[in-house]
Amino acid sequence: GDFSNIFRSIAVIKSEFNVYEVGPTLKKSLSIILPILIFEITKKYYTNYQRIKLEPIILFYKYISIVTMLLSNLPFNDRILLIGWAFIPIMLSLPFCVIIKYIFSPINFKLKS
């Protein structure tokens, strides 16, 4: 059989099937920074209980992101980022609820009597 392509995904050298971009990219940088930025912008609307519950998740996400950026010259470093990206929906659930609450909440107008 032809076994030349079995280990092409972990090969460091380029071949006709293995073309991978190493180093930091704009897309990876934005995918790391935007969830943290959105969380920090909407932080003033959270209760202390919500902030305390989300802080370990965000701290773990920051550590995973730091390790991934340190290993950004290795091929397939975004596999480590996938661990952090799994927590993005949890991190953005609270900002999303806050934004929806303030955008779609009924506005109470005070009528002068």
Buried (B, 14 or more C-beta within 10 A) or exposed (E): EEEEEEEEEEEEEEEEEBEEEEEEEEEBEEBBEEBBEBBEEBBEBBEEEBEEEBEEBBEEBEEBBEBBBEBBEBBEBBEBBEBBBEBBEBBBEBBEBBBEEEEEEEEEEEEEE
